[in-house]
Amino acid sequence: PMVEEGSITEQQLGLRQAEERLYRDYIHRLLKQSPEYPNYQYLCKLCSVHIENIQGAHKHIKEKRHKKNITEKQEENELRALPPASAAHLRALDVSIQRTARQHGISQEDLQVRKAVVTRMEEVIRRHLPACSLRLYGSTLTQFAFRSSDNQHRRQPPALAQMTQPEVLIQVLEILKNSTDFSEVESDFHAKVPAVFCREVCSGLLCKVTAGNDVACLTTNHLAALAKLEPRLVPLVLAFRHWARLCHIDCQAEGGIPSYSFALMVIFFLQQRKEPILPVYLGHWMEGFEVKHVDEYHLTGIWLDMFVKWERRPPSSTDGRAGRAAARWSSALFFPVKSQLTFGESRGASLGQLWLELLRFYTLEFALEEHIISIRLKELLSRETKHWPRRTLAIEDPFALKRNVARSLNSQMVFEYIQERFRTAYKYFACPQRRHRGGLRRAPLAKRGTEVEGPDEEGEDDDESLALTRATEDEESQSDDEDEGASDPSTKEGEETLGSSLRNMVLSSENPPSPSPNGLLDSEEEEKGGVADPDDLHYLFDKMIFTGGKPPTVVCSICKRDGHLKDECPEDFKKIELKPLPPMTERFREILDGLCRLCYFELSPTPAEQQKREQILAGLERFIRKEYNEKAQLCLFGSSKNGFGFRDSDLDICMTLEGHETAENLNCKEIIEGLAKVLKKHTGLRNILPITTAK
């Protein structure tokens, strides 16, 4: 019910005003009390934190986390308010993407050189192993690769080869070491995919030889077929990879993600557009398809470079090859076995438009921390479907469904850094950036900034300069009341937000700019109808623009901790120098034998304890059969059963129901919750907690 203004007491009026101030900081009064926090009256929707009272809310506003979230929310609102790009704007973006692809992508000549290297390596190896064969895979074959550069050790090796037998890698290592055609031959047999590295002497290309990497070959064939059918895919992926390389987020060894992740992200975006450029391969047009069973559908390869082959493998209680063969035969009978790789006709959208939409998609539209990037279907997959953790990047391998190809990104700091880089890139490319040949005159919208000199893009050498301007004047006209009510950490000295950093950023050439009448248009000129020359719009792929000189936090791939790399990891046991042990004596052997017997005597459960465990199991089974389900059966498993458990260790109990060979048709969540209610009636049990989200 509405309360008349005159009937409000002074205390109530003060509370209302205070809550209005809190509302600006996204702190809302709870209309319904939370059962988990019954004494808390407010909720911060930015931080998902319950707050007890007004004093607690003011304290929360001053916390670093809330200030950071407020800043990000303001930046998000600012990005959503950016005006749509003009035709000239999109043409300038198109030119920038094409230029980047030409400068950094490999040409057909480069591809032939790499194929020749593989041929020479195969000839060398076949002199000793006649049955051995090599083939290219990876970014070289998909044409998503960069040109080689000796001083870029983090790049994907330009020539990769696939072998048939893992056992021959050791022999290949010796063969290449003894060959004069290859140098710097090294091995890494401790990696998940063992490999031999070498450099081809004539071309200087770094090569990586692996064995048994069939999934990578399937992914390569898929991406290569897409690249042939959709001409816009290669320049988009190259630009996206170049942006990631400048931001230093494509290095797996330092906590980033592998390079082909960016190709999958581009394909996923092209599938998720309102007017999709690429089709998905699975969906409700297939008889019996359900999203919750999507992992029963497996891509198996490419057919005629135009179709994606797939098969359904429903879970079956039948073990062995016969059961799997029956599942595949059933799939072939009742489901189509291929889907279109592309739509067949070209759907209109320029490279510049797609590039801007790609950045907006991953900045504002797609929740990176909640959903899984999967190129198989249109519906968004949640993390719960695969039991993958939140607040990290999740990209499904299309040919190995349980594998997250971005699993190397396990640091929250690196994930937030990537989100920040997306915001910066979208802001830069969504705002008109102008260059002028005579010099530079600061636009009025950027008058509060300072000039920052930065290097031109690699391969360019001209006297042009670039000014970054703000798209709207609304941001400068915020009222004092809003500033007073909001908690904005960007107002502090020494702190810089995305908006302020971009407003203050001005790139200039090495020659100092001089005033010129051909500078940027003043706002008054624009209001009078003056329009900037479309040729003046210009975009650079520059590290300082995208990062502001801020590198990501490095993460060790061994211990998963921040601040150091695997070469410096203190937990790398391969680097520990083991001192030689003294010779074993009879006395020493007796001491060790006595110690082991003592451990067993003191730690293993006694016969009385084992008997007590069996009694607990039998009593609990009788209770459950009486109160819950008369067909229930209980049995021990784990260390309680196998004899390797400690004294007083947990009792692991498995419940099965008669008449069910598997749990496929059972609602395990309801069973666990119902069983918990029943067990709470048991006088000998306490702390009953149903956990329904475990694997």
N, C-alpha and C positions, 0 to 999 in steps of 0.2 A: 504493500500500500504506500502511496505517496504521502510524504510528510510535508505539511505546510511550512513555508519558510519562517513564518512568525513563531511557530511552535518549537523550532530548533534551539536548543540551548547553546551557550557559547562553547561548551566542551564538545558537543556534537558537531558544531560548525568547524571547529578546529580539527576534529578527526576527519571530517569530509575533505577539507583542504589538504590535509596531510596525505590522505589516500589518493587524491587527485595528483599530487606530486609524485607519489610512488607509482601511479599508473603510467606516468611518462617513462619511468625506468622499468616498465614491464613487470611490476609487482602488483598482483591482483588479490583482492580479498576473496577468500574461498566462500562460495555460496553453500557448499556442502562440506562438512568436515571430513577429512581423510581418516579412514579406519586405522591406518598405520600411524598417523600423527594427529590424534584427537585434540590436542591442546594447541595446535598451530592454526593461526587465522589467515595467513597470507601464503601465496605461492609465487615465486619468481619464474615466469614462463621462459625466460632466456636460459637460466641455469638449472631449471627443474629442481629447485630447492624449496622446501617448506620453511616458513618463517613464523616465529611464535607471535610477535607483536611489532608495533611501530618502531620501537627502539632497535629490535633485531633487524628490521628492514633497513634502517639507516646504516647499521653496521655492515649489512650485506652489500649495500651500494658501494661502500668504500673498498670492498675486497677486489683484489687484482683480477680474479676470474670474471666477476661481474663487469668490471670496467672493460675488459677485453671483449666480452660478449656484446656489450653495448656498442662498442666501436664497430664490431663486425656487422651488427644489425643496421647501424647507420650507413655503413658502406653498402650493404645489400640494398637498402631502400634507395640509396643514391644511384646504384647501378640499374635498378628496375625503372627508375625515372628517366633514364637516358632516352633521347628521341631516336626513332628508327633511322637507319642509315640511308643516305640519298644514293641515287644512281652513280654519281661521281665518286662518292665514298666507296661503294662496292667495287667500282672499276679500279680504284687505287689499291684496295685490298687484293683484288685479283692479280694485279701486276706484281705486288709484293710476294704473294704465294708462289706464283710462277717463277719469279726471279730466285727465290730461295730454293725451289726444287731444282732449278737448272744449276745453281752454284754448288749445291751440296749432294745432289743425287748422283747415282752412277749412270753412265751412258751405255749404249749398246756396245761400244768399243771396250769400255771397262768390263762389261759382262763377259765378252769374248776373251779378254786377258785372264779373267778368273777361271773360266772354263779350261783355258789352255794350261793353267797352273795345275788344276786337278788332273788333267790328262798326263802331264809330265810326272806328277807324283804317283799316279797309278802305274805308269810304265816302270818307275823305279821299284815300286813295291812288288810288282808282278814278276820281276826277275827272280825274286826269292819266294814269293807266295803266288803262284799262278792262278789260284782260285779266288784271289781277293779282288774286289771291285769297289770303286768309289763313286759317289755322286754328290752333287751340290745340294745343299738345303739351307734354310735360313733366309735372312734378309737379302742376300745376294741374288737368290733366285726369284724372290718376290719383287725385286727392284725397290725395296724400301730401305736399302743400305745407303750409307754415306760413302763418299770417296775416302780412300785410305789416307791416313796421316800418321807418321811415325811417332809424333809427340803426343798423340791422343791415346794413351794406353787403356782408357776405359771404353773405347768404342767396341762395337761388335766386330769380331774378326772378319775381314772381308771375304775370305775363302774358307768354307766349311765343308767337311766331307763325312759321308755316312758309310760305315762298314758293316759287314754281315756277321762277323764272329767277334765277341768281346775278347776271346783268348788271344787273338793275334795282335792286340795293341802293344803288348810287351815286345813282340817281334818287330812290329812296325817302328817302335821307338829305336831299336838297335839299327834297323835298316836305314832310317832317316839320319841317324847320327853318323853313319859311315858313308853317307852320300854327300858329294860335293855340291849338289844342286840346292841343298837346304842347310840353313844355319840356325843357331839359337834353339836347338831342339831340346825341349823340356817336356815333362809329364806331370799330370795331376791325377793320380789314381785314387786319391782320397775323396774326390768330388762325387756328388750324387751321380753324375754322368762322367765316368773316367774319360780323360782326353789326353792327346799328345799335341803339343804346340810346336810350331817351327816357322821359320821365315824363308820364303822362296828367294833365292839369291838374285835372279835376274830381275824380277818385278818388284822385289822388296815387300811383297804381300805377306801378312801374317796369316797362317793357316791353323786350323783346329780340326783334328781328326778324332771322331768319336765312334762308338760302337753300340748297337742296340737301342738307338734313339728313334724308334719308329713313330712315336707320337709327334715328335718335332717334324718329321717328314710329312706326316698327314696334314699338320697345320700349315707347313710350307706350301704344299700343293693346293690347299684351300685358298690361301691368301694370294698365291700366284694366279690362280684361275680368276679370282675376283678382280685382281689388278688388270688383267687382260680385257675383261668385259666392261669394267667401269673406269674410264680414263681419268676421272677426277679423284679417284682413290689414292693413287701414287703421290701426286703433289700435296694432297691434304695430309697424308701420313708423314711425308718428309718434312713438311712445315711443322707438324705437331711434334715429331721427334727432335727437330732442330730447336724448337722452343724448350722441350724438356732437357736437352743437352745443355743449353745456355743456363737453365735453372738448376742444373746438376741434380736431376731427380731420376736419371735413367741409368744409374750405376748400382747394380745389384749388390756388389761387394761392400758398398757404403750405406746400405739401407734403402736404396731406391728400388725401382721395378725394372724388369727386363724390357728390352726395346720393343719386342713384338706385342707387349701389352698396349702400346699406344695405337698399333694397327687395329687391335680388337676394340679399343675404345672408339676409334673413328667409325668402324663398321657398325658398332652398336648404336652410335648416334645417327648414322644414315638410315638405320632401320627404325629408330624411334621417332623420327620427324613426323609432323602432322601429315606431310606429303612425303612418304618414305622414298629414298633413293634406292635402297636395297631391301629385298624381302627377307623375312624370317623363314625358318625351315620347318617349324613345328607350330601347330595351332589347332583351334577348335574346328577347322574345316575337316580335320581327320577324325574318322569315326572312333569313338571311345577315348578320345584324348582328354586328359585332365591335368591341370597344372601341378597338382600335388603328386602326380606320378610322372613328372617330366623327366626324371632321371632314369626312367625305364627306356627312354628313346636315345639311341646312341648314333652319332654320325660315324660313318665308316669310310668315307672317302669321296672323291670327285669322279663323276662319270661324264666322259666326252667334253670335259672342261665347261659344262653348262649346267650340270645337275649335281646336287648333294645327295649321296647315298646314305641311307640310315636304316636302322632296324630296331624293332622293339624287343627288349629282353625282359619280360615280366619276371618278378621274383618267383622262383619255383623251389619246391621242397626236394625235387629230384636232383641228385648230385651227379657230378661227372660230366663227361663230354656229351653223353646221350641226352641229358637234360637240357644242356645249352643248345644243342642242335635242334631239339624239339621246339625250344622257345623261338629260335630264328625261323624255323619252318612255319610256325604259327604266325609269326610276324609277316612273312611273305604272303601268306594266304589271305589275311584279313586287313592288311594295311599296305598303302603304296610304299615303294621302297626308294623313292627319290623325290626331291623337291627342287624347284628352280633356284639357281644360284643368283640370278638377277631377274629383273622384270622383263628384260628383252628390249624395251624401248627406252630411250634416254629421257629422263624427267628433268625439266628445266630448272636449273638453279646454278648460278655462277660459283666459281671457286671462292670469291670474296664473300658472297652471301653464306655459303656453307661454312667457311672458316669462322665468321662472326657467330653463326648459330651454334657451331661446335663449342666455342668458348662460353657462350651464354648457357648452353645446355648443362655443362659440367660446373658452371659457377652458380646458377640460380634455379635450374629446373630439376636436375637429377640429384637425389639425396645420396651422395657418395658413401656416407657413413651407415646407411640403412639397407640399401639394396645391392644386388649382385649384378655385375655387368655380364650378360649372357647373350651371345649372338644367335642362340637357337630359337628363341621365341619372343613374342611381342610383350607378353605380360611381364611385369617386374617381379623378380624373385627376391624374397626377403632372406635375411641371414639365417633365420630359424630353419628354413627348409634344408640347409646343409650344415647346420650347427657351426657356422663360421662366426668368429667374434665381430662385434661392432667396432665403430670408431677406427677402422682401418679400411684400406681399399680392397675390394673383392672383385676379381675378374676370373670368370670360369674358363677353364681350358675346354674348348669345344670338343676335343677328342679324349679328354681324361676328366670326367665330370667331377670327381672328388678333389681335384687339384685346383687350388687358387694360385694363378700365375703371379699374383702380386703379393704372395705370402712373405717375400723378403722385406716388405714394408711393414714392420711390426712396431715402429716407434710412433707414439702419439704426436711427438714434436714434428717429425718429418711429415706425417699426414696433415697436420695443420699448416705446415709450410707449403705443401702442395696446394691446399685450398687457397692460401693467401696468394700464391703465384697465379692461380686461375683468375682471381679477382683483379689482380694487377693487369694481367694480359687483356682481359675483357674490357676493362676501363680504357686501356690504351687504344685498342683497335676499334672500340665502339665510338670514340670521340674523333672528330676530324683533326688530323695532324697535317700542318701545312709547311712547305719549304719555299724559300725565296732566294733568288740568285744574287740580288744586290746587297743583301744584308738582312738584318732582323729588327723588327719593331715589335715589342711585346704587346700582345693583345690585352685589352683592359681587364678581361676576366682573370688573367694570370698575373696581375700587377703586384700581388702580394708575395710572389715567389722570387726566388733568386736564380740566377743563371748557373747551370751546371754543365760543364763541358764533358762530352763523351765521345768515344771513338766512333767513326763511321763503320757501317757494316763491312765485313770482310769482302774484298774484291771491289769496293767502290772508292773512288778518289776524286772528289769534286769539291767545289766551293759552296755547296748548298748548305743551308742551315734549316733547322727544324724547331718549331715552337709547339709545345703541348699546351692546348687551351682547354678550358672547361666548357662543357656543352651548354650549360644553363647558368643563369644568374641567380636562380632561386636559392642556391646554397649560401650565397653571401648575404641574403636578406633575412636571416633567422632573427627572431625577436629576442630581446633580452630576457623576456619571461621564460622562453624555452630553454635558453642557456642556463638560466638560474635553476630551473627544475630538473634538468637532465644531468646525469653524471657522465661526463665525457672526458675520458683520459687524454684525448688529443689536445686539450687546452693546456696541459702541463708543458713546461719547458723541457726540451730534450726529447720529447716523444713525438713521433710522426706517424700519421695514419696514411692509408692508401690514397685518400683524396688529397691530403695536403702534399704528399710526396709527389704526386703526379702534377699538381698545380705548380709546384716549385721546380719541376724538371724542365730544362730547356737544353736541347742538344745544339751544338754549334760546330762548325768546321774548325780546322786548326788555325786558319786566318781569323783574326779578330773581326767581328762584325762591325759594320759602320752604318749609321742611319741612312735610310733610303726611302724614297717615296713609294717604292714597290713593296713595302712591308705588309704586315697583316692589316686587314680591314678593321677599322674602329667600329664599335657597336653602332655609332650614329650613322656611319656609311651603310651598314647593313640594313638599318631601319629605313634608309632612303631608297632601298632597292638595289644596292650594290651587291654583286655576287662574286665570290672568289673564283678564280680560274680553276677548273677541275684538275688541270695539270699540276697545280700547286699541292694537291693532296699526296702525301708520301708517307710510307710506313717502313720502319726498320725492324729487323730482328736483332736486338741488342741486349747484351747481358745486363747492363746497368739499368736499362728501362724496365726489364722484367723482374730484376732482383734487388735493385738499389744497392748492389754490392753485398747483399746479405746471403751467405751460403747456408745450405741446410746442415742440420746436425748429422754428423757421421755416426753410423751404427755398426757395431761389430757383427759379422755374420756367424760367429762362433758362439759367443755368450749372449748376444742380442742386447747388449748394453750400449748406451750412448757415450760418445766422447773419444772413441778409439776404433781403429780398424783391426781386421783379423791378424795382420802382420805384427801388431803390437799387443795382441790379446794375452793377458797373463794366464788364461785358462787353456791355451793351446798346448796340449800335452806333447805334440810332435816336436816342440822346441825345448822341452825340458831335457837336459843332459842327465842321463841316469849314470850314477856311479856304480862301478862293478861291485857285486856282492862278495862277501868273504866266502870261502868254501864251506859247504855244509858238513858239520861234524855230528857224531852220534849224540853228544850231549845236547846240541842245539836242536836236533830232530826230536828228542824226548821232551824238551821244553815246549816246542810248538805243538806236539801231539797232546800234551797235558792241557795247554791253553784251549785247544779246540774242544776237548772233552769237557772242560770247565764251562765254556760258553754254552754248549748243548745242555749241560745239567742245569745251569742257572736260568736259561732263557726259554727252553722248550716247555710246553704245557705238561703238567703232571697227569697221570692216569685218572686221578680224581676229577681234575678239571675237564678232561675229555669226556668223562662220564656225565658230568654236570651239563656240558654243552648238548649232549644227546638228549638229556632230560628236558632241557629248555626247548629244544626243537620239537620233541614229541608233545609237550604241553601246549606249545603255541599252535601246532597243527590241529590238535583237538579243539582248541578255542576257535580257530578260524573256520573249521568245518561246521561247528555248531552255530556260530554267530553270523557267518558271512556266506560260505559256499561249501556244501558238503562234498563237492568233487575236488576240492583244493588238496594239493600235496606239497609238502615242504621237503627240501633237501639242502644239505650244506654244499658250498662250493668255495673255491679260492683256497687260501692258506689254512682255513679251518678244516678242509677236507684232505688236502694234499700232504699234510704233515710238516709244512715249512713255516707254520705260524709261530709267533712269539707267545709267551705266557700272557694271559689277559688281553689278547688281541681281539679285534672285532669279530663278530659272528656274522659271516656272510651267508644269507639264506635266500634260496630261489624258490618261488612259488609257481607251480604249474597247475593247469586245470585239465581234468580228464576230458577226452573227446576233442582236444585241439592239438594237432601235431605241431603247428607253429602259431605264433602270435599275430599272424597276418590279419585275421578277421576279428581281432579283439581290440577294444578301445582301452589301451593301456592307461591312458590318462584317467579315465573314469574309474578303472579298477584300483589304481593307486590311491585316488582320493576317497573312494568308498572304503577301501581297506583301512586307511588312516582313521576314519570315523569309528570303525569297529574296534580298532586296537586301542583307541582312547578309553574304551570301557574296561579294558584289562587292568586289574588292580596292580599287577606286577610290572607294568610298563609305564614309562614317562618320557617326556620330550618327544612326542610323536610329531614328525615333520614330513609331510608328503612333498617330494621333489619330482615334478612331472616334466621338467625341461632337460633332464639329463639324457645322454645318448642311450 
